[in-house]
Amino acid sequence: MRTPPVREGDLVALRKPHACGANRWRVVQLGADVRLVCTRCQRRVLMPRDEFDRRLRERWQEDEHEEMDG
């Protein structure tokens, strides 16, 4: 299964929620590793790209997210 293309600035949902209870992350860096920022508590995490691809459940582009909110 191919993962959807992800770009910096996109919001993603992973398989398990963060310890703070949020399940939305903002992608801030892509490469061999992916850097994410929790949208609730602003915690930054770095995970290997293959782990990120396995845990990815849903993706929203930044402009799609703005349309959903308002």
Rosetta blueprint (number, residue, H / E / L):
1 M L
2 R L
3 T L
4 P L
5 P L
6 V L
7 R L
8 E L
9 G L
10 D L
11 L E
12 V E
13 A E
14 L E
15 R L
16 K L
17 P L
18 H L
19 A L
20 C L
21 G L
22 A L
23 N L
24 R E
25 W E
26 R E
27 V E
28 V E
29 Q E
30 L L
31 G L
32 A L
33 D E
34 V E
35 R E
36 L E
37 V E
38 C E
39 T L
40 R L
41 C L
42 Q L
43 R L
44 R E
45 V E
46 L E
47 M E
48 P E
49 R H
50 D H
51 E H
52 F H
53 D H
54 R H
55 R H
56 L E
57 R E
58 E E
59 R E
60 W E
61 Q L
62 E H
63 D H
64 E H
65 H H
66 E H
67 E H
68 M H
69 D H
70 G L
